[in-house]
Amino acid sequence: MALRYKTRRRLSLLVLLLGLPAYIAVAWWIMSLFERPPVWLEFGIYIILGILWALPLKAVFKGVGQADPDAQHPD
C-alpha cells in the first residue's frame, strides 16, 4: 500500500521532530554504556548510526520536498 502525499509529509515531520531526537538519545545512551573507543572509531560509529536511521524510512521521505502530485492544477 502506497502512502498518500499528505500522509508521507505528516509522517516525515513526525519522524524528524520526535523520532530522530529519540534515536539520537538512544544511540548516545548505548554508546555511553561502553568504554569510550578511539575518536576515529567513535566518529565512524556515529556516521554509520546517522545513515542507518534513514534507510527504513526512505519510502516516507521520498518525494516529500516535491509539489503535491495529487493536487488539482488550474489549466
mmJSON file of the N, C-alpha and C atoms, coordinates in Angstrom:
{"data_MODEL":{"atom_site":{
"group_PDB":["ATOM","ATOM","ATOM","ATOM","ATOM","ATOM","ATOM","ATOM","ATOM","ATOM","ATOM","ATOM","ATOM","ATOM","ATOM","ATOM","ATOM","ATOM","ATOM","ATOM","ATOM","ATOM","ATOM","ATOM","ATOM","ATOM","ATOM","ATOM","ATOM","ATOM","ATOM","ATOM","ATOM","ATOM","ATOM","ATOM","ATOM","ATOM","ATOM","ATOM","ATOM","ATOM","ATOM","ATOM","ATOM","ATOM","ATOM","ATOM","ATOM","ATOM","ATOM","ATOM","ATOM","ATOM","ATOM","ATOM","ATOM","ATOM","ATOM","ATOM","ATOM","ATOM","ATOM","ATOM","ATOM","ATOM","ATOM","ATOM","ATOM","ATOM","ATOM","ATOM","ATOM","ATOM","ATOM","ATOM","ATOM","ATOM","ATOM","ATOM","ATOM","ATOM","ATOM","ATOM","ATOM","ATOM","ATOM","ATOM","ATOM","ATOM","ATOM","ATOM","ATOM","ATOM","ATOM","ATOM","ATOM","ATOM","ATOM","ATOM","ATOM","ATOM","ATOM","ATOM","ATOM","ATOM","ATOM","ATOM","ATOM","ATOM","ATOM","ATOM","ATOM","ATOM","ATOM","ATOM","ATOM","ATOM","ATOM","ATOM","ATOM","ATOM","ATOM","ATOM","ATOM","ATOM","ATOM","ATOM","ATOM","ATOM","ATOM","ATOM","ATOM","ATOM","ATOM","ATOM","ATOM","ATOM","ATOM","ATOM","ATOM","ATOM","ATOM","ATOM","ATOM","ATOM","ATOM","ATOM","ATOM","ATOM","ATOM","ATOM","ATOM","ATOM","ATOM","ATOM","ATOM","ATOM","ATOM","ATOM","ATOM","ATOM","ATOM","ATOM","ATOM","ATOM","ATOM","ATOM","ATOM","ATOM","ATOM","ATOM","ATOM","ATOM","ATOM","ATOM","ATOM","ATOM","ATOM","ATOM","ATOM","ATOM","ATOM","ATOM","ATOM","ATOM","ATOM","ATOM","ATOM","ATOM","ATOM","ATOM","ATOM","ATOM","ATOM","ATOM","ATOM","ATOM","ATOM","ATOM","ATOM","ATOM","ATOM","ATOM","ATOM","ATOM","ATOM","ATOM","ATOM","ATOM","ATOM","ATOM","ATOM","ATOM","ATOM","ATOM","ATOM","ATOM","ATOM","ATOM","ATOM","ATOM","ATOM","ATOM","ATOM"],
"id":[1,2,3,4,5,6,7,8,9,10,11,12,13,14,15,16,17,18,19,20,21,22,23,24,25,26,27,28,29,30,31,32,33,34,35,36,37,38,39,40,41,42,43,44,45,46,47,48,49,50,51,52,53,54,55,56,57,58,59,60,61,62,63,64,65,66,67,68,69,70,71,72,73,74,75,76,77,78,79,80,81,82,83,84,85,86,87,88,89,90,91,92,93,94,95,96,97,98,99,100,101,102,103,104,105,106,107,108,109,110,111,112,113,114,115,116,117,118,119,120,121,122,123,124,125,126,127,128,129,130,131,132,133,134,135,136,137,138,139,140,141,142,143,144,145,146,147,148,149,150,151,152,153,154,155,156,157,158,159,160,161,162,163,164,165,166,167,168,169,170,171,172,173,174,175,176,177,178,179,180,181,182,183,184,185,186,187,188,189,190,191,192,193,194,195,196,197,198,199,200,201,202,203,204,205,206,207,208,209,210,211,212,213,214,215,216,217,218,219,220,221,222,223,224,225],
"type_symbol":["N","C","C","N","C","C","N","C","C","N","C","C","N","C","C","N","C","C","N","C","C","N","C","C","N","C","C","N","C","C","N","C","C","N","C","C","N","C","C","N","C","C","N","C","C","N","C","C","N","C","C","N","C","C","N","C","C","N","C","C","N","C","C","N","C","C","N","C","C","N","C","C","N","C","C","N","C","C","N","C","C","N","C","C","N","C","C","N","C","C","N","C","C","N","C","C","N","C","C","N","C","C","N","C","C","N","C","C","N","C","C","N","C","C","N","C","C","N","C","C","N","C","C","N","C","C","N","C","C","N","C","C","N","C","C","N","C","C","N","C","C","N","C","C","N","C","C","N","C","C","N","C","C","N","C","C","N","C","C","N","C","C","N","C","C","N","C","C","N","C","C","N","C","C","N","C","C","N","C","C","N","C","C","N","C","C","N","C","C","N","C","C","N","C","C","N","C","C","N","C","C","N","C","C","N","C","C","N","C","C","N","C","C","N","C","C","N","C","C","N","C","C","N","C","C"],
"label_atom_id":["N","CA","C","N","CA","C","N","CA","C","N","CA","C","N","CA","C","N","CA","C","N","CA","C","N","CA","C","N","CA","C","N","CA","C","N","CA","C","N","CA","C","N","CA","C","N","CA","C","N","CA","C","N","CA","C","N","CA","C","N","CA","C","N","CA","C","N","CA","C","N","CA","C","N","CA","C","N","CA","C","N","CA","C","N","CA","C","N","CA","C","N","CA","C","N","CA","C","N","CA","C","N","CA","C","N","CA","C","N","CA","C","N","CA","C","N","CA","C","N","CA","C","N","CA","C","N","CA","C","N","CA","C","N","CA","C","N","CA","C","N","CA","C","N","CA","C","N","CA","C","N","CA","C","N","CA","C","N","CA","C","N","CA","C","N","CA","C","N","CA","C","N","CA","C","N","CA","C","N","CA","C","N","CA","C","N","CA","C","N","CA","C","N","CA","C","N","CA","C","N","CA","C","N","CA","C","N","CA","C","N","CA","C","N","CA","C","N","CA","C","N","CA","C","N","CA","C","N","CA","C","N","CA","C","N","CA","C","N","CA","C","N","CA","C","N","CA","C","N","CA","C","N","CA","C","N","CA","C","N","CA","C"],
"label_alt_id":[null,null,null,null,null,null,null,null,null,null,null,null,null,null,null,null,null,null,null,null,null,null,null,null,null,null,null,null,null,null,null,null,null,null,null,null,null,null,null,null,null,null,null,null,null,null,null,null,null,null,null,null,null,null,null,null,null,null,null,null,null,null,null,null,null,null,null,null,null,null,null,null,null,null,null,null,null,null,null,null,null,null,null,null,null,null,null,null,null,null,null,null,null,null,null,null,null,null,null,null,null,null,null,null,null,null,null,null,null,null,null,null,null,null,null,null,null,null,null,null,null,null,null,null,null,null,null,null,null,null,null,null,null,null,null,null,null,null,null,null,null,null,null,null,null,null,null,null,null,null,null,null,null,null,null,null,null,null,null,null,null,null,null,null,null,null,null,null,null,null,null,null,null,null,null,null,null,null,null,null,null,null,null,null,null,null,null,null,null,null,null,null,null,null,null,null,null,null,null,null,null,null,null,null,null,null,null,null,null,null,null,null,null,null,null,null,null,null,null,null,null,null,null,null,null],
"label_comp_id":["MET","MET","MET","ALA","ALA","ALA","LEU","LEU","LEU","ARG","ARG","ARG","TYR","TYR","TYR","LYS","LYS","LYS","THR","THR","THR","ARG","ARG","ARG","ARG","ARG","ARG","ARG","ARG","ARG","LEU","LEU","LEU","SER","SER","SER","LEU","LEU","LEU","LEU","LEU","LEU","VAL","VAL","VAL","LEU","LEU","LEU","LEU","LEU","LEU","LEU","LEU","LEU","GLY","GLY","GLY","LEU","LEU","LEU","PRO","PRO","PRO","ALA","ALA","ALA","TYR","TYR","TYR","ILE","ILE","ILE","ALA","ALA","ALA","VAL","VAL","VAL","ALA","ALA","ALA","TRP","TRP","TRP","TRP","TRP","TRP","ILE","ILE","ILE","MET","MET","MET","SER","SER","SER","LEU","LEU","LEU","PHE","PHE","PHE","GLU","GLU","GLU","ARG","ARG","ARG","PRO","PRO","PRO","PRO","PRO","PRO","VAL","VAL","VAL","TRP","TRP","TRP","LEU","LEU","LEU","GLU","GLU","GLU","PHE","PHE","PHE","GLY","GLY","GLY","ILE","ILE","ILE","TYR","TYR","TYR","ILE","ILE","ILE","ILE","ILE","ILE","LEU","LEU","LEU","GLY","GLY","GLY","ILE","ILE","ILE","LEU","LEU","LEU","TRP","TRP","TRP","ALA","ALA","ALA","LEU","LEU","LEU","PRO","PRO","PRO","LEU","LEU","LEU","LYS","LYS","LYS","ALA","ALA","ALA","VAL","VAL","VAL","PHE","PHE","PHE","LYS","LYS","LYS","GLY","GLY","GLY","VAL","VAL","VAL","GLY","GLY","GLY","GLN","GLN","GLN","ALA","ALA","ALA","ASP","ASP","ASP","PRO","PRO","PRO","ASP","ASP","ASP","ALA","ALA","ALA","GLN","GLN","GLN","HIS","HIS","HIS","PRO","PRO","PRO","ASP","ASP","ASP"],
"label_asym_id":["A","A","A","A","A","A","A","A","A","A","A","A","A","A","A","A","A","A","A","A","A","A","A","A","A","A","A","A","A","A","A","A","A","A","A","A","A","A","A","A","A","A","A","A","A","A","A","A","A","A","A","A","A","A","A","A","A","A","A","A","A","A","A","A","A","A","A","A","A","A","A","A","A","A","A","A","A","A","A","A","A","A","A","A","A","A","A","A","A","A","A","A","A","A","A","A","A","A","A","A","A","A","A","A","A","A","A","A","A","A","A","A","A","A","A","A","A","A","A","A","A","A","A","A","A","A","A","A","A","A","A","A","A","A","A","A","A","A","A","A","A","A","A","A","A","A","A","A","A","A","A","A","A","A","A","A","A","A","A","A","A","A","A","A","A","A","A","A","A","A","A","A","A","A","A","A","A","A","A","A","A","A","A","A","A","A","A","A","A","A","A","A","A","A","A","A","A","A","A","A","A","A","A","A","A","A","A","A","A","A","A","A","A","A","A","A","A","A","A","A","A","A","A","A","A"],
"label_entity_id":["1","1","1","1","1","1","1","1","1","1","1","1","1","1","1","1","1","1","1","1","1","1","1","1","1","1","1","1","1","1","1","1","1","1","1","1","1","1","1","1","1","1","1","1","1","1","1","1","1","1","1","1","1","1","1","1","1","1","1","1","1","1","1","1","1","1","1","1","1","1","1","1","1","1","1","1","1","1","1","1","1","1","1","1","1","1","1","1","1","1","1","1","1","1","1","1","1","1","1","1","1","1","1","1","1","1","1","1","1","1","1","1","1","1","1","1","1","1","1","1","1","1","1","1","1","1","1","1","1","1","1","1","1","1","1","1","1","1","1","1","1","1","1","1","1","1","1","1","1","1","1","1","1","1","1","1","1","1","1","1","1","1","1","1","1","1","1","1","1","1","1","1","1","1","1","1","1","1","1","1","1","1","1","1","1","1","1","1","1","1","1","1","1","1","1","1","1","1","1","1","1","1","1","1","1","1","1","1","1","1","1","1","1","1","1","1","1","1","1","1","1","1","1","1","1"],
"label_seq_id":[1,1,1,2,2,2,3,3,3,4,4,4,5,5,5,6,6,6,7,7,7,8,8,8,9,9,9,10,10,10,11,11,11,12,12,12,13,13,13,14,14,14,15,15,15,16,16,16,17,17,17,18,18,18,19,19,19,20,20,20,21,21,21,22,22,22,23,23,23,24,24,24,25,25,25,26,26,26,27,27,27,28,28,28,29,29,29,30,30,30,31,31,31,32,32,32,33,33,33,34,34,34,35,35,35,36,36,36,37,37,37,38,38,38,39,39,39,40,40,40,41,41,41,42,42,42,43,43,43,44,44,44,45,45,45,46,46,46,47,47,47,48,48,48,49,49,49,50,50,50,51,51,51,52,52,52,53,53,53,54,54,54,55,55,55,56,56,56,57,57,57,58,58,58,59,59,59,60,60,60,61,61,61,62,62,62,63,63,63,64,64,64,65,65,65,66,66,66,67,67,67,68,68,68,69,69,69,70,70,70,71,71,71,72,72,72,73,73,73,74,74,74,75,75,75],
"pdbx_PDB_ins_code":[null,null,null,null,null,null,null,null,null,null,null,null,null,null,null,null,null,null,null,null,null,null,null,null,null,null,null,null,null,null,null,null,null,null,null,null,null,null,null,null,null,null,null,null,null,null,null,null,null,null,null,null,null,null,null,null,null,null,null,null,null,null,null,null,null,null,null,null,null,null,null,null,null,null,null,null,null,null,null,null,null,null,null,null,null,null,null,null,null,null,null,null,null,null,null,null,null,null,null,null,null,null,null,null,null,null,null,null,null,null,null,null,null,null,null,null,null,null,null,null,null,null,null,null,null,null,null,null,null,null,null,null,null,null,null,null,null,null,null,null,null,null,null,null,null,null,null,null,null,null,null,null,null,null,null,null,null,null,null,null,null,null,null,null,null,null,null,null,null,null,null,null,null,null,null,null,null,null,null,null,null,null,null,null,null,null,null,null,null,null,null,null,null,null,null,null,null,null,null,null,null,null,null,null,null,null,null,null,null,null,null,null,null,null,null,null,null,null,null,null,null,null,null,null,null],
"Cartn_x":[0.836,0.0,0.889,0.66,1.429,0.803,1.653,1.167,0.825,-0.251,-0.603,0.422,0.468,1.452,1.306,0.082,-0.116,0.256,-0.019,0.34,1.849,2.545,4.01,4.597,4.011,4.518,4.354,3.192,2.949,3.809,3.925,4.723,6.203,6.69,8.092,8.34,7.393,7.532,7.544,6.674,6.636,7.947,8.472,9.739,10.875,10.92,12.009,11.924,10.719,10.568,10.608,10.13,10.076,10.997,10.972,11.721,13.221,13.672,15.111,15.776,15.218,15.834,15.83,14.768,14.725,15.795,15.99,17.018,18.412,18.628,19.922,20.174,19.154,19.304,19.603,18.922,19.149,20.548,20.969,22.307,23.378,23.174,24.112,24.169,22.999,22.933,23.643,23.399,24.05,25.561,26.016,27.46,28.062,27.279,27.803,27.918,27.298,27.376,28.75,29.458,30.763,31.867,33.068,34.219,34.441,34.86,34.998,36.064,35.66,36.638,37.506,38.497,39.289,38.376,38.801,37.972,37.585,38.517,38.206,37.147,37.191,36.192,34.837,34.854,33.616,32.955,33.755,33.246,32.621,33.291,32.763,31.453,31.362,30.122,28.978,29.231,28.173,27.788,28.732,28.413,27.499,27.844,27.037,25.639,25.563,24.26,23.458,24.142,23.465,22.851,23.43,22.879,21.827,22.052,21.161,19.734,19.5,18.145,17.272,17.871,17.096,16.74,17.485,17.235,15.827,15.323,13.968,12.885,13.223,12.235,12.334,13.06,13.267,11.943,11.01,9.714,8.913,9.09,8.363,8.89,10.201,10.807,10.859,10.644,10.784,9.712,10.145,9.251,8.539,8.873,8.169,8.486,9.65,10.021,9.459,8.821,8.255,6.839,6.288,4.903,3.965,2.786,1.799,1.339,1.597,1.188,-0.32,-1.031,-2.48,-3.259,-2.582,-3.261,-3.808,-4.926,-5.538,-4.813,-4.318,-3.622,-4.594,-4.765,-5.665,-5.053,-5.81,-5.323,-6.032],
"Cartn_y":[-1.175,0.0,1.248,2.1,3.335,4.413,5.188,6.272,7.482,8.172,9.401,10.48,11.504,12.577,13.267,13.621,14.315,13.43,12.14,11.211,11.113,10.977,10.916,12.197,13.311,14.596,14.743,14.376,14.455,13.449,12.261,11.228,11.615,12.214,12.633,13.74,14.655,15.703,15.111,14.144,13.471,12.746,12.079,11.355,12.325,13.436,14.392,15.124,15.417,16.177,15.309,14.08,13.217,12.005,11.343,10.1,10.29,11.274,11.488,11.898,12.845,13.144,11.938,11.142,9.936,8.943,8.787,7.894,8.366,9.67,10.222,9.961,10.158,9.938,8.469,7.561,6.122,5.727,6.222,5.906,6.443,7.642,8.258,7.473,7.042,6.259,4.906,4.239,2.947,3.113,4.181,4.417,4.718,5.289,5.611,4.378,3.279,2.052,1.397,1.671,1.068,2.07,1.53,2.41,3.157,4.407,5.242,4.688,4.432,3.937,5.093,4.795,5.873,6.831,8.061,9.098,8.724,8.195,7.848,6.751,5.777,4.71,5.24,6.087,6.685,7.518,8.279,9.073,8.162,7.07,6.116,5.486,5.151,4.57,5.56,6.823,7.83,8.095,8.013,8.169,7.034,5.808,4.649,4.746,5.092,5.249,6.383,7.42,8.535,8.162,7.203,6.739,5.665,4.832,3.696,4.085,5.197,5.546,5.872,6.371,6.812,5.679,4.6,3.531,2.937,2.582,2.03,3.069,4.341,5.401,6.056,5.441,6.01,6.251,5.335,5.466,6.644,6.951,8.066,9.397,9.527,10.792,11.002,9.972,10.058,10.984,12.04,12.951,13.959,14.044,14.971,16.423,16.7,18.064,18.527,17.655,17.998,18.537,19.049,19.518,18.328,18.578,17.518,16.975,15.697,15.153,14.954,14.949,14.744,16.048,17.166,18.48,18.778,19.476,19.89,21.139,21.083,22.21,22.969,24.272,25.052,25.21,24.853,24.97,26.065],
"Cartn_z":[0.0,0.0,0.0,-0.943,-1.054,-0.175,0.457,1.293,0.438,0.792,0.089,0.423,-0.403,-0.237,1.117,1.499,2.774,3.955,3.841,4.914,5.043,3.913,3.937,4.515,4.151,4.625,6.139,6.64,8.088,8.845,8.303,8.947,8.969,7.889,7.86,8.88,9.038,10.048,11.451,11.688,12.99,13.274,12.278,12.446,12.733,12.009,12.205,13.537,14.001,15.241,16.497,16.414,17.597,17.487,16.353,16.192,16.132,15.395,15.251,16.566,17.318,18.624,19.571,19.522,20.359,19.918,18.62,18.098,18.506,18.434,18.84,20.313,21.139,22.58,22.884,22.206,22.425,21.947,20.789,20.282,21.225,21.726,22.659,23.963,24.452,25.687,25.521,24.395,24.148,24.066,23.418,23.322,24.7,25.605,26.932,27.827,27.444,28.237,28.137,27.058,26.819,27.121,27.299,27.476,26.169,26.273,25.087,24.147,22.876,21.892,21.392,20.566,19.963,19.177,19.069,18.449,17.021,16.254,14.862,14.783,15.702,15.708,16.175,17.184,17.668,16.564,15.853,14.733,13.67,13.344,12.362,12.806,14.078,14.608,14.478,14.831,14.724,13.266,12.359,10.931,10.476,10.845,10.468,11.078,12.356,13.005,12.378,11.918,11.271,9.938,9.264,7.987,8.217,9.201,9.448,9.779,10.45,10.844,9.635,8.564,7.413,6.452,6.458,5.482,5.568,6.748,6.774,6.483,6.576,6.376,4.999,4.102,2.77,2.043,2.172,1.489,2.04,3.302,3.905,3.383,3.257,2.86,1.35,0.578,-0.872,-1.47,-2.114,-2.817,-1.946,-0.66,0.225,-0.129,-0.625,-0.974,-2.314,-3.037,-4.343,-4.176,-5.25,-5.237,-5.103,-4.546,-4.344,-5.703,-5.977,-7.281,-7.386,-6.273,-6.281,-6.354,-6.239,-6.246,-7.636,-7.657,-8.922,-9.425,-10.635,-11.235,-12.131,-11.879,-12.762,-14.155,-15.152,-16.541,-17.265],
"occupancy":[1.0,1.0,1.0,1.0,1.0,1.0,1.0,1.0,1.0,1.0,1.0,1.0,1.0,1.0,1.0,1.0,1.0,1.0,1.0,1.0,1.0,1.0,1.0,1.0,1.0,1.0,1.0,1.0,1.0,1.0,1.0,1.0,1.0,1.0,1.0,1.0,1.0,1.0,1.0,1.0,1.0,1.0,1.0,1.0,1.0,1.0,1.0,1.0,1.0,1.0,1.0,1.0,1.0,1.0,1.0,1.0,1.0,1.0,1.0,1.0,1.0,1.0,1.0,1.0,1.0,1.0,1.0,1.0,1.0,1.0,1.0,1.0,1.0,1.0,1.0,1.0,1.0,1.0,1.0,1.0,1.0,1.0,1.0,1.0,1.0,1.0,1.0,1.0,1.0,1.0,1.0,1.0,1.0,1.0,1.0,1.0,1.0,1.0,1.0,1.0,1.0,1.0,1.0,1.0,1.0,1.0,1.0,1.0,1.0,1.0,1.0,1.0,1.0,1.0,1.0,1.0,1.0,1.0,1.0,1.0,1.0,1.0,1.0,1.0,1.0,1.0,1.0,1.0,1.0,1.0,1.0,1.0,1.0,1.0,1.0,1.0,1.0,1.0,1.0,1.0,1.0,1.0,1.0,1.0,1.0,1.0,1.0,1.0,1.0,1.0,1.0,1.0,1.0,1.0,1.0,1.0,1.0,1.0,1.0,1.0,1.0,1.0,1.0,1.0,1.0,1.0,1.0,1.0,1.0,1.0,1.0,1.0,1.0,1.0,1.0,1.0,1.0,1.0,1.0,1.0,1.0,1.0,1.0,1.0,1.0,1.0,1.0,1.0,1.0,1.0,1.0,1.0,1.0,1.0,1.0,1.0,1.0,1.0,1.0,1.0,1.0,1.0,1.0,1.0,1.0,1.0,1.0,1.0,1.0,1.0,1.0,1.0,1.0,1.0,1.0,1.0,1.0,1.0,1.0,1.0,1.0,1.0,1.0,1.0,1.0],
"B_iso_or_equiv":[0.0,0.0,0.0,0.0,0.0,0.0,0.0,0.0,0.0,0.0,0.0,0.0,0.0,0.0,0.0,0.0,0.0,0.0,0.0,0.0,0.0,0.0,0.0,0.0,0.0,0.0,0.0,0.0,0.0,0.0,0.0,0.0,0.0,0.0,0.0,0.0,0.0,0.0,0.0,0.0,0.0,0.0,0.0,0.0,0.0,0.0,0.0,0.0,0.0,0.0,0.0,0.0,0.0,0.0,0.0,0.0,0.0,0.0,0.0,0.0,0.0,0.0,0.0,0.0,0.0,0.0,0.0,0.0,0.0,0.0,0.0,0.0,0.0,0.0,0.0,0.0,0.0,0.0,0.0,0.0,0.0,0.0,0.0,0.0,0.0,0.0,0.0,0.0,0.0,0.0,0.0,0.0,0.0,0.0,0.0,0.0,0.0,0.0,0.0,0.0,0.0,0.0,0.0,0.0,0.0,0.0,0.0,0.0,0.0,0.0,0.0,0.0,0.0,0.0,0.0,0.0,0.0,0.0,0.0,0.0,0.0,0.0,0.0,0.0,0.0,0.0,0.0,0.0,0.0,0.0,0.0,0.0,0.0,0.0,0.0,0.0,0.0,0.0,0.0,0.0,0.0,0.0,0.0,0.0,0.0,0.0,0.0,0.0,0.0,0.0,0.0,0.0,0.0,0.0,0.0,0.0,0.0,0.0,0.0,0.0,0.0,0.0,0.0,0.0,0.0,0.0,0.0,0.0,0.0,0.0,0.0,0.0,0.0,0.0,0.0,0.0,0.0,0.0,0.0,0.0,0.0,0.0,0.0,0.0,0.0,0.0,0.0,0.0,0.0,0.0,0.0,0.0,0.0,0.0,0.0,0.0,0.0,0.0,0.0,0.0,0.0,0.0,0.0,0.0,0.0,0.0,0.0,0.0,0.0,0.0,0.0,0.0,0.0,0.0,0.0,0.0,0.0,0.0,0.0,0.0,0.0,0.0,0.0,0.0,0.0],
"pdbx_formal_charge":[null,null,null,null,null,null,null,null,null,null,null,null,null,null,null,null,null,null,null,null,null,null,null,null,null,null,null,null,null,null,null,null,null,null,null,null,null,null,null,null,null,null,null,null,null,null,null,null,null,null,null,null,null,null,null,null,null,null,null,null,null,null,null,null,null,null,null,null,null,null,null,null,null,null,null,null,null,null,null,null,null,null,null,null,null,null,null,null,null,null,null,null,null,null,null,null,null,null,null,null,null,null,null,null,null,null,null,null,null,null,null,null,null,null,null,null,null,null,null,null,null,null,null,null,null,null,null,null,null,null,null,null,null,null,null,null,null,null,null,null,null,null,null,null,null,null,null,null,null,null,null,null,null,null,null,null,null,null,null,null,null,null,null,null,null,null,null,null,null,null,null,null,null,null,null,null,null,null,null,null,null,null,null,null,null,null,null,null,null,null,null,null,null,null,null,null,null,null,null,null,null,null,null,null,null,null,null,null,null,null,null,null,null,null,null,null,null,null,null,null,null,null,null,null,null],
"auth_seq_id":[1,1,1,2,2,2,3,3,3,4,4,4,5,5,5,6,6,6,7,7,7,8,8,8,9,9,9,10,10,10,11,11,11,12,12,12,13,13,13,14,14,14,15,15,15,16,16,16,17,17,17,18,18,18,19,19,19,20,20,20,21,21,21,22,22,22,23,23,23,24,24,24,25,25,25,26,26,26,27,27,27,28,28,28,29,29,29,30,30,30,31,31,31,32,32,32,33,33,33,34,34,34,35,35,35,36,36,36,37,37,37,38,38,38,39,39,39,40,40,40,41,41,41,42,42,42,43,43,43,44,44,44,45,45,45,46,46,46,47,47,47,48,48,48,49,49,49,50,50,50,51,51,51,52,52,52,53,53,53,54,54,54,55,55,55,56,56,56,57,57,57,58,58,58,59,59,59,60,60,60,61,61,61,62,62,62,63,63,63,64,64,64,65,65,65,66,66,66,67,67,67,68,68,68,69,69,69,70,70,70,71,71,71,72,72,72,73,73,73,74,74,74,75,75,75],
"auth_comp_id":["MET","MET","MET","ALA","ALA","ALA","LEU","LEU","LEU","ARG","ARG","ARG","TYR","TYR","TYR","LYS","LYS","LYS","THR","THR","THR","ARG","ARG","ARG","ARG","ARG","ARG","ARG","ARG","ARG","LEU","LEU","LEU","SER","SER","SER","LEU","LEU","LEU","LEU","LEU","LEU","VAL","VAL","VAL","LEU","LEU","LEU","LEU","LEU","LEU","LEU","LEU","LEU","GLY","GLY","GLY","LEU","LEU","LEU","PRO","PRO","PRO","ALA","ALA","ALA","TYR","TYR","TYR","ILE","ILE","ILE","ALA","ALA","ALA","VAL","VAL","VAL","ALA","ALA","ALA","TRP","TRP","TRP","TRP","TRP","TRP","ILE","ILE","ILE","MET","MET","MET","SER","SER","SER","LEU","LEU","LEU","PHE","PHE","PHE","GLU","GLU","GLU","ARG","ARG","ARG","PRO","PRO","PRO","PRO","PRO","PRO","VAL","VAL","VAL","TRP","TRP","TRP","LEU","LEU","LEU","GLU","GLU","GLU","PHE","PHE","PHE","GLY","GLY","GLY","ILE","ILE","ILE","TYR","TYR","TYR","ILE","ILE","ILE","ILE","ILE","ILE","LEU","LEU","LEU","GLY","GLY","GLY","ILE","ILE","ILE","LEU","LEU","LEU","TRP","TRP","TRP","ALA","ALA","ALA","LEU","LEU","LEU","PRO","PRO","PRO","LEU","LEU","LEU","LYS","LYS","LYS","ALA","ALA","ALA","VAL","VAL","VAL","PHE","PHE","PHE","LYS","LYS","LYS","GLY","GLY","GLY","VAL","VAL","VAL","GLY","GLY","GLY","GLN","GLN","GLN","ALA","ALA","ALA","ASP","ASP","ASP","PRO","PRO","PRO","ASP","ASP","ASP","ALA","ALA","ALA","GLN","GLN","GLN","HIS","HIS","HIS","PRO","PRO","PRO","ASP","ASP","ASP"],
"auth_asym_id":["A","A","A","A","A","A","A","A","A","A","A","A","A","A","A","A","A","A","A","A","A","A","A","A","A","A","A","A","A","A","A","A","A","A","A","A","A","A","A","A","A","A","A","A","A","A","A","A","A","A","A","A","A","A","A","A","A","A","A","A","A","A","A","A","A","A","A","A","A","A","A","A","A","A","A","A","A","A","A","A","A","A","A","A","A","A","A","A","A","A","A","A","A","A","A","A","A","A","A","A","A","A","A","A","A","A","A","A","A","A","A","A","A","A","A","A","A","A","A","A","A","A","A","A","A","A","A","A","A","A","A","A","A","A","A","A","A","A","A","A","A","A","A","A","A","A","A","A","A","A","A","A","A","A","A","A","A","A","A","A","A","A","A","A","A","A","A","A","A","A","A","A","A","A","A","A","A","A","A","A","A","A","A","A","A","A","A","A","A","A","A","A","A","A","A","A","A","A","A","A","A","A","A","A","A","A","A","A","A","A","A","A","A","A","A","A","A","A","A","A","A","A","A","A","A"],
"auth_atom_id":["N","CA","C","N","CA","C","N","CA","C","N","CA","C","N","CA","C","N","CA","C","N","CA","C","N","CA","C","N","CA","C","N","CA","C","N","CA","C","N","CA","C","N","CA","C","N","CA","C","N","CA","C","N","CA","C","N","CA","C","N","CA","C","N","CA","C","N","CA","C","N","CA","C","N","CA","C","N","CA","C","N","CA","C","N","CA","C","N","CA","C","N","CA","C","N","CA","C","N","CA","C","N","CA","C","N","CA","C","N","CA","C","N","CA","C","N","CA","C","N","CA","C","N","CA","C","N","CA","C","N","CA","C","N","CA","C","N","CA","C","N","CA","C","N","CA","C","N","CA","C","N","CA","C","N","CA","C","N","CA","C","N","CA","C","N","CA","C","N","CA","C","N","CA","C","N","CA","C","N","CA","C","N","CA","C","N","CA","C","N","CA","C","N","CA","C","N","CA","C","N","CA","C","N","CA","C","N","CA","C","N","CA","C","N","CA","C","N","CA","C","N","CA","C","N","CA","C","N","CA","C","N","CA","C","N","CA","C","N","CA","C","N","CA","C","N","CA","C","N","CA","C","N","CA","C","N","CA","C","N","CA","C"],
"pdbx_PDB_model_num":[1,1,1,1,1,1,1,1,1,1,1,1,1,1,1,1,1,1,1,1,1,1,1,1,1,1,1,1,1,1,1,1,1,1,1,1,1,1,1,1,1,1,1,1,1,1,1,1,1,1,1,1,1,1,1,1,1,1,1,1,1,1,1,1,1,1,1,1,1,1,1,1,1,1,1,1,1,1,1,1,1,1,1,1,1,1,1,1,1,1,1,1,1,1,1,1,1,1,1,1,1,1,1,1,1,1,1,1,1,1,1,1,1,1,1,1,1,1,1,1,1,1,1,1,1,1,1,1,1,1,1,1,1,1,1,1,1,1,1,1,1,1,1,1,1,1,1,1,1,1,1,1,1,1,1,1,1,1,1,1,1,1,1,1,1,1,1,1,1,1,1,1,1,1,1,1,1,1,1,1,1,1,1,1,1,1,1,1,1,1,1,1,1,1,1,1,1,1,1,1,1,1,1,1,1,1,1,1,1,1,1,1,1,1,1,1,1,1,1,1,1,1,1,1,1]
}}}
